[in-house]
Every structure is written in structure tokens, then in C-alpha cells.
Amino acid sequence: MSGVSFSQNVIGRHHIEALNAVDFMPIRFLPVNPRQFDVGLKGHLGASFHVWSTRSQSGFKTLPVKPREVLTLRLPLQGRMRWKDNQRDYAVGFGQGFLLPFESFAEFEAGSDFEVLSCTVEYERMAGCYRSLGFEEDFDIYQFEPVVNFDTAPLRALLASLQRLFSMIQPGSGHSDLTSPLMEEVFLYQLISAWPRVSFSDKRPKETSSTRTARTARDYIKAHLGRRLMLDDIALASRVSVRTLQDNFRQEFGQTPTDYILNTRLDRVKADLLTEPHLSITAIAQRWGFTHLSDFSRRYRHRFGCSPRQSRSG
């Protein structure tokens, strides 16, 4: 299978920073246990399809840090996981699975003694497979049920196919670059055919121009969060006026772009306080643009109900 294989095994909170610095990682790991942290990742990164396994005894949280136009499939083999988007909370355990756009993940949490098999596929690749199967309507990334029980033969076969694909990437598996792409394509056809669809009445409405503007602005903010951000630049990237940007953003996310930037930067500060104990609170605050420490402390306490020092001490 063409692409790059990877393996990461991290034990100890002091190694989280190195894990989060890995180039291909679109998420940021956070500990849920104040005394321990471990996570093992092993998989393969293809051009438009990634497959990997994740294991952890301690459990962990993740936050998205890089926007990606992919569908994410996760099938827990052990333990439970939960996540939330802008609309609701989800919880999934063994015998279930979920299929969602990556952009839907606001926060993800894995419980203790956790193992999951995951893959992502780019929207364009999925749409091509959709057309190849003879569907005439446009491919809709929200057409699939977000959470399903693996209690049907087609879904159990889907799990077996993903496990087979994962085994192909292991060193010494003996599979060539001629076999693996074919199995990958067959798996995607299986996924489209076997995964239940939402009913027409429940289906998410087509994305409006205001929603598209707000999400484009949000993705731009996330991609440039560590840099100087101005409303003019965000509006230019979203191809609207500043006034339209503010109206659409507030309508979609319930807050202004400025509030979203401040709150997201405060979230990053809190994450860094937990994962980078060697850095001072002042250094972390300044990294995320908070140069006036009294104002930073006030905003931090208002958002989290405690001081930065109390967050770090647990």
C-alpha cells in the first residue's frame, strides 16, 4: 500500500508535547488522568485514505487543531468513547461505530482500557466511489447515520474488511502495492452500501451560504490561531464583508468571531498548562496572544471558574 506507515507509543504526561508536535496529527491530545497518560498509535497514511489503531489504558481527550475535509469512521474494539459537536453529545462502545465529518468533532474523549480501529477518507474520494456505484444524486456528507449498532451482516462484514485492511499495513504482511489499493476500494464501496442512511425528514438541510461563510471563517481562525488575527483578514478569507461575517458567525455558532478566538485561545492555554509543565504560565499565555496578564487571568477565571495556577496544580 503506497503511503507512509507510522507508530507512536507515548507513556507519561511529559511526552504529550512531542506527540502533539507530529506534523500529520490534526488533533491535540490532552490527559484525563492527572497522574498518568499513555497512548499507542499505529497505522498508515495514504493519499486520500488513512487507517490506524489507537490504544490507551489511561484514556485521553483530543481537540481538533487542523481542519480536514474527511469522513471519520471509528469502531471501538474495547472500552467506550464520547464526543460532542455543536448540536449534541454522543457515546459509543463495543459493538457500535460512528461515521461523521471531521469538522463535527468539537471534543473527543476515550475512556480507560480503550482500543479503537479508525479510518478517514477524503470527501472527494468518497464522492467518486459514490458515483461509481451508480447513485445519481449528489454525495452528501451528512446522509449517513452518525452512530449505528453493528448487528447486521453487512456491518459485521464491514468491520472484518477494515480489520483485514489494517493487517495489510503491518510489517511483513506480504501484501503488495497491487493488492492493497484494490482492497481499499472494495472497503469504501462496502462502507457506502452497508452504512445506514438518515431518513429524509431527519436529514441535515443543505448548507446555506451563511453557514458556509461561518464555517470557512472558523476553519481559517483555527488554522491561524497562533498568529495575529484581524477581522478584515478573516472576512477576506471568507469572501464577505466584516458585518456579514459577524452576523453569519453569530447565527451559526452563537458567538462573535472575536469571542470565538478568545475562547479557543483560552482552551489552548489550558491544554498547554496541563501538557507543558516546564513552561511558565506567562510564557504560555503570551504564546496564545495574551500579553496583559491581569486581563488574561480575569478571562481565564471567567471561562473555567479557576485560576491558571489552580488548573495546573489539578
C-alpha positions as CSV (number, residue, x, y, z in Angstrom):
1,M,0.0,0.0,0.0
2,S,1.6,3.3,-1.1
3,G,2.0,6.0,1.6
4,V,3.7,6.2,4.9
5,S,3.3,3.9,7.9
6,F,3.7,5.2,11.4
7,S,3.9,4.0,15.0
8,Q,3.8,6.2,18.1
9,N,3.9,4.9,21.7
10,V,3.8,7.6,24.4
11,I,3.9,7.0,28.2
12,G,3.9,9.9,30.6
13,R,2.4,13.3,30.6
14,H,5.7,14.9,29.9
15,H,5.8,13.3,26.4
16,I,2.4,14.7,25.3
17,E,4.1,17.8,23.8
18,A,6.2,15.7,21.5
19,L,3.2,13.7,20.3
20,N,1.2,16.9,19.6
21,A,4.1,18.2,17.5
22,V,3.9,15.4,15.0
23,D,3.3,17.0,11.6
24,F,0.4,14.8,10.4
25,M,-1.6,15.0,13.6
26,P,-4.8,17.1,13.1
27,I,-5.7,16.8,16.8
28,R,-4.2,17.8,20.1
29,F,-4.1,15.1,22.9
30,L,-4.9,16.0,26.5
31,P,-4.8,13.9,29.6
32,V,-7.9,12.9,31.6
33,N,-6.0,11.3,34.4
34,P,-3.9,13.8,36.4
35,R,-1.3,11.2,37.3
36,Q,-0.8,9.1,34.1
37,F,-1.1,9.3,30.4
38,D,-0.5,6.7,27.7
39,V,-1.5,6.3,24.1
40,G,-0.3,4.0,21.3
41,L,-0.9,4.8,17.6
42,K,-0.1,2.5,14.7
43,G,-1.3,2.9,11.1
44,H,-0.8,4.0,7.5
45,L,-1.3,7.4,5.8
46,G,-2.3,7.1,2.2
47,A,-3.0,9.9,-0.3
48,S,-6.8,10.0,0.5
49,F,-7.3,7.2,2.9
50,H,-5.8,6.7,6.4
51,V,-6.3,3.7,8.6
52,W,-4.9,3.3,12.2
53,S,-5.5,1.8,15.6
54,T,-5.4,3.6,18.9
55,R,-4.9,2.1,22.4
56,S,-4.8,3.6,25.8
57,Q,-5.1,2.4,29.4
58,S,-5.4,5.8,31.0
59,G,-7.8,7.3,28.5
60,F,-7.4,10.8,26.9
61,K,-9.1,13.8,25.3
62,T,-8.5,15.3,21.9
63,L,-9.3,18.7,20.4
64,P,-9.2,19.4,16.6
65,V,-6.4,21.8,15.6
66,K,-6.3,21.4,11.8
67,P,-9.4,21.5,9.5
68,R,-9.7,18.4,7.3
69,E,-12.3,17.6,4.7
70,V,-12.6,13.9,5.5
71,L,-15.2,11.5,6.8
72,T,-14.1,9.7,10.0
73,L,-15.1,6.1,10.8
74,R,-14.3,4.8,14.3
75,L,-15.1,1.3,15.6
76,P,-14.3,0.6,19.3
77,L,-12.9,-2.8,20.0
78,Q,-12.7,-2.2,23.7
79,G,-13.8,0.5,26.1
80,R,-16.0,3.5,25.4
81,M,-15.7,6.9,23.8
82,R,-17.7,10.0,23.7
83,W,-17.6,13.3,21.8
84,K,-19.7,16.3,21.2
85,D,-20.4,18.7,18.3
86,N,-22.4,21.9,18.1
87,Q,-25.7,20.0,18.4
88,R,-25.4,17.0,20.8
89,D,-23.3,14.6,22.8
90,Y,-22.6,11.1,21.6
91,A,-21.4,7.9,23.4
92,V,-20.2,4.7,21.7
93,G,-18.9,1.4,23.0
94,F,-18.0,-2.1,21.7
95,G,-20.5,-3.4,19.0
96,Q,-21.1,0.1,17.7
97,G,-19.4,2.6,15.4
98,F,-19.7,6.1,14.1
99,L,-19.2,7.9,10.8
100,L,-19.0,11.7,10.9
101,P,-17.3,14.6,9.1
102,F,-14.1,15.5,10.9
103,E,-15.4,19.0,11.3
104,S,-18.2,17.7,13.6
105,F,-15.7,16.9,16.4
106,A,-15.6,19.7,18.9
107,E,-14.2,17.4,21.6
108,F,-13.4,13.7,21.8
109,E,-12.8,11.6,25.0
110,A,-11.7,8.0,25.2
111,G,-12.3,6.1,28.4
112,S,-9.8,3.8,30.2
113,D,-8.7,0.5,28.7
114,F,-9.6,1.8,25.3
115,E,-8.9,0.4,21.8
116,V,-10.4,1.6,18.6
117,L,-9.9,1.0,14.9
118,S,-10.3,4.1,12.7
119,C,-10.0,5.4,9.2
120,T,-10.6,8.6,7.3
121,V,-11.4,9.1,3.7
122,E,-11.4,12.4,1.8
123,Y,-14.7,13.8,0.6
124,E,-13.7,13.8,-3.0
125,R,-12.6,10.2,-2.9
126,M,-15.9,9.2,-1.2
127,A,-17.9,11.1,-3.8
128,G,-16.1,9.3,-6.6
129,C,-16.9,5.9,-5.2
130,Y,-20.5,7.1,-4.7
131,R,-20.8,8.0,-8.3
132,S,-19.1,4.7,-9.4
133,L,-21.9,2.8,-7.6
134,G,-24.5,4.4,-9.8
135,F,-26.0,7.0,-7.4
136,E,-27.4,9.9,-9.4
137,E,-27.9,12.4,-6.6
138,D,-25.1,14.5,-5.3
139,F,-23.0,13.0,-2.5
140,D,-24.0,14.4,0.9
141,I,-21.5,14.0,3.8
142,Y,-24.4,14.2,6.2
143,Q,-26.5,11.4,4.7
144,F,-25.2,8.7,7.0
145,E,-26.5,7.8,10.4
146,P,-23.8,9.2,12.9
147,V,-24.0,6.2,15.2
148,V,-25.0,2.6,14.4
149,N,-25.1,-0.8,16.1
150,F,-23.0,-3.5,14.3
151,D,-25.8,-6.0,14.5
152,T,-26.3,-6.7,10.8
153,A,-24.3,-9.0,8.5
154,P,-23.3,-6.1,6.1
155,L,-21.9,-4.1,9.0
156,R,-20.1,-7.0,10.6
157,A,-18.5,-7.7,7.1
158,L,-17.5,-4.0,7.0
159,L,-15.7,-4.4,10.3
160,A,-13.9,-7.5,9.1
161,S,-12.8,-5.7,5.9
162,L,-11.3,-2.8,7.9
163,Q,-9.5,-5.3,10.2
164,R,-8.2,-7.0,7.1
165,L,-7.0,-3.7,5.6
166,F,-5.3,-2.8,8.8
167,S,-3.5,-6.2,8.9
168,M,-2.2,-5.5,5.4
169,I,-0.2,-2.5,6.6
170,Q,1.7,-4.4,9.2
171,P,5.4,-5.1,8.5
172,G,6.0,-8.5,7.0
173,S,2.3,-8.9,6.0
174,G,3.4,-9.9,2.4
175,H,0.8,-7.8,0.7
176,S,2.0,-5.8,-2.3
177,D,1.0,-2.3,-3.6
178,L,-1.1,-4.1,-6.2
179,T,-3.4,-5.8,-3.8
180,S,-3.9,-3.2,-1.0
181,P,-5.4,-0.4,-3.2
182,L,-8.0,-2.8,-4.6
183,M,-9.0,-3.9,-1.0
184,E,-9.2,-0.3,0.0
185,E,-11.5,0.5,-2.9
186,V,-13.7,-2.5,-2.1
187,F,-13.9,-1.4,1.5
188,L,-15.1,2.1,0.5
189,Y,-17.8,0.5,-1.7
190,Q,-18.9,-1.6,1.3
191,L,-19.0,1.4,3.5
192,I,-21.3,3.3,1.2
193,S,-23.6,0.3,0.7
194,A,-23.7,-1.0,4.2
195,W,-23.9,2.1,6.4
196,P,-27.5,3.1,7.2
197,R,-28.8,6.5,5.9
198,V,-30.7,9.1,7.9
199,S,-34.4,9.4,7.0
200,F,-35.4,12.2,4.7
201,S,-37.2,14.0,7.4
202,D,-34.1,13.9,9.7
203,K,-31.5,14.7,7.0
204,R,-29.5,17.8,7.7
205,P,-30.5,20.6,5.3
206,K,-28.2,21.7,2.5
207,E,-25.5,24.1,3.7
208,T,-26.6,27.7,3.2
209,S,-24.3,30.4,2.1
210,S,-24.3,31.9,5.7
211,T,-23.4,28.5,7.2
212,R,-20.6,28.1,4.6
213,T,-19.3,31.6,5.4
214,A,-19.3,30.9,9.2
215,R,-17.6,27.5,8.8
216,T,-15.0,28.9,6.4
217,A,-14.2,31.7,8.9
218,R,-14.0,29.1,11.8
219,D,-11.6,27.0,9.8
220,Y,-9.4,30.0,8.9
221,I,-9.3,31.0,12.6
222,K,-8.3,27.5,13.7
223,A,-5.6,27.4,11.1
224,H,-4.1,30.7,12.1
225,L,-4.9,30.7,15.9
226,G,-1.2,31.1,16.8
227,R,-0.8,34.2,14.6
228,R,-2.2,37.8,14.6
229,L,-5.8,37.6,13.6
230,M,-7.8,40.5,12.3
231,L,-11.5,40.6,11.3
232,D,-10.6,42.1,7.9
233,D,-8.4,39.1,7.1
234,I,-11.0,36.6,8.3
235,A,-13.7,38.4,6.2
236,L,-11.4,38.4,3.2
237,A,-10.7,34.7,3.5
238,S,-14.5,34.1,3.8
239,R,-15.2,36.4,0.8
240,V,-17.7,38.6,2.7
241,S,-17.8,41.9,4.4
242,V,-16.9,42.2,8.1
243,R,-20.5,42.9,9.0
244,T,-21.8,39.8,7.1
245,L,-19.0,37.8,8.7
246,Q,-20.1,38.8,12.2
247,D,-23.8,38.2,11.5
248,N,-23.3,34.8,9.9
249,F,-20.8,33.7,12.6
250,R,-23.1,34.7,15.4
251,Q,-26.0,32.9,13.8
252,E,-24.1,29.7,13.3
253,F,-22.1,29.5,16.5
254,G,-23.9,31.7,19.0
255,Q,-20.9,34.0,19.5
256,T,-18.9,36.6,17.6
257,P,-15.7,35.8,15.8
258,T,-13.8,37.8,18.4
259,D,-15.3,35.8,21.3
260,Y,-14.6,32.5,19.5
261,I,-10.9,33.5,19.0
262,L,-10.5,34.4,22.7
263,N,-12.3,31.3,24.0
264,T,-10.4,29.0,21.7
265,R,-7.1,30.5,22.7
266,L,-8.0,30.2,26.3
267,D,-8.8,26.5,25.6
268,R,-5.3,26.1,24.1
269,V,-3.7,27.8,27.1
270,K,-5.5,25.4,29.5
271,A,-4.3,22.4,27.4
272,D,-0.7,23.7,27.4
273,L,-0.8,24.2,31.1
274,L,-1.5,20.5,31.6
275,T,0.9,19.2,28.9
276,E,3.9,21.5,29.2
277,P,4.7,21.9,32.9
278,H,8.2,23.1,32.1
279,L,6.8,26.4,30.7
280,S,5.7,29.2,32.9
281,I,2.1,30.4,32.9
282,T,3.3,33.8,31.5
283,A,5.1,32.1,28.5
284,I,2.1,30.0,27.6
285,A,-0.3,33.0,27.9
286,Q,1.9,35.1,25.6
287,R,2.2,32.2,23.1
288,W,-1.5,32.5,22.6
289,G,-1.6,36.3,22.4
290,F,-2.4,37.3,26.0
291,T,0.1,40.0,26.7
292,H,-1.8,41.7,29.5
293,L,-1.6,39.2,32.3
294,S,-4.3,40.8,34.6
295,D,-6.8,40.7,31.7
296,F,-5.7,37.2,30.8
297,S,-6.3,35.9,34.4
298,R,-9.7,37.6,34.6
299,R,-10.8,36.0,31.3
300,Y,-9.4,32.6,32.3
301,R,-11.2,32.5,35.6
302,H,-14.5,33.6,33.9
303,R,-14.2,30.8,31.4
304,F,-13.0,28.0,33.6
305,G,-14.0,29.0,37.1
306,C,-10.5,28.8,38.5
307,S,-7.1,30.5,38.1
308,P,-4.4,29.2,35.6
309,R,-2.3,28.1,38.6
310,Q,-5.2,26.1,40.0
311,S,-5.7,24.4,36.6
312,R,-2.0,23.4,36.5
313,S,-2.0,22.1,40.1
314,G,-5.1,20.0,39.5
